[in-house]
Amino acid sequence: MPRLRNLHKLLDPEIRAKNLRALRWELRGLWWDLARPSVPDPVFLVGCSRSGTTITYETLAAAPQFLSFGWEIPQFWDGLVGPLNNGWDSEAAGAEHARPAHRRAALRHFYQRLGAGWVLDKTCINVMRIPYLHALFPQAKFVYIHRDGRDNVSSMIDGWHLGRSDGRFELSYTLGPCPEEVAIEGGRFREWAFFLPPGWRAYNRASLAEVCAFQWVSANRLALDARAAIPPGQWVQLRYEDIFERPVEMFRGAFERLGVPFSAELEARCANLRPTSVVKGAPRQQKWREHNPDAIERILPMIRPLMTELGYDPDD
């Protein structure tokens, strides 16, 4: 009788589609195990959360040369190396963590869901995993985007407070409960959001502005440190602000560095970019002056050196 009561599920279009998708993935996985089709190493788009990775990803993914998910896959990457199997050290990973089995698992995961081709992946935690990914995929290309630290930190503060328009940023959604007591901003925040950098425990009782500044510095410091080991032809560095000031030139250069033709269709798309936000209000430069000016002034000493290194004027 229990089975009869569940018969209606076989007629539900959504459930049927989900089951068919799972079956297709299983069959593709079996074929991958047998044939191991040749595929190129991926392109990884990396950057701190709230640094323009989404609009950049959507623009690059518009090129027909790329296969892409359309969303981030932190659960997959954390399943290979992450808090659940490294003692909650962090979500960062170095070359020493790379294993041949991880490369096989990633290529199988991509092939199952996307088919054979050149994959473009955007998962923000991977900004802390560039040496690891380069060890797994020596021919991979990396597109790294950075943003003025004041605007980036301000946007992260908003994200911690408001979440997304379609969900939240807390890590319990992907990692489950944190094993440490967290009391950020005097206890207002009882868990971490966005990502866990190395040394996160030292900020479990810090102010929210200090936590977001720490995250911004950690993400960009790790990316810049990793850049030295990446062949220049495999590294593309972008400024978020150029999306507003010179989008066509910015993306033309990015596509050329990736070896992808900058078609008339892509040029038209770039000329009419309209960045959107999943947190609060339309994106714009110097937004921090209206949203979180006092908080940003307090943490400016934390982010000033790296802002200068990235080419920003902290006093502008």
C-alpha angles and dihedrals in degrees: 000000000000089000091051090052089057096050091096088066090067088063096048106106093211094051092045091051091049092050092047091050091051090049092049090051091049092051092047089050091053090050090049090052091053104037105024093203116213114256131169122254111267133256111241119206108202137176142126115291112272093023099115098275094135098055089043091049093049091049095048091043089058088075110097091224091074135076114204142170098223091228141057123270106203091146090062096048093042088051089063097042123355150100094306092060104025100056093263090293093145142289091266122106133190135204089268089066095057118111131180087238090060092056091049092048093050095048090046091050091050094045094048094054104028107022127228115332148078110318125211110200126190115187114147096212087064089075083079093047106054096121089048093050092045090053090051095042111027092179096046119123123223126211108195120189125188134186137204103283094229094056093039094051091044091053091049090051088054090048093053090051101040107022120207128317085246103034144323138296098222114129094227086081090068105018105031124227118353112241092218129072109253122196105164117172092015093311098312090119116047098179139033125262133204101008145337114243123194110281095027094141091070088065099048090110100031127113116274092246090055091049093051091046089050090050093049093048092045095050096047095040091054091048094050093045090051093049092076092068096047117091108248092240090060097051126081118180121196137183118225090215091063088068086072100033106037112359097159094050092043095053095038088059092045094051092046091051089051092049093244119135113248097227127196088253092055092046091052090049092051092047089058102040114153108187114210132195129226089200118044135338132333115312116254139153121273090016089144091074090070102032109041110357098147094047092049093049089054095053097037092103089058095054101030099092095049092043088056091047090053091052101258125131107230090198096053 
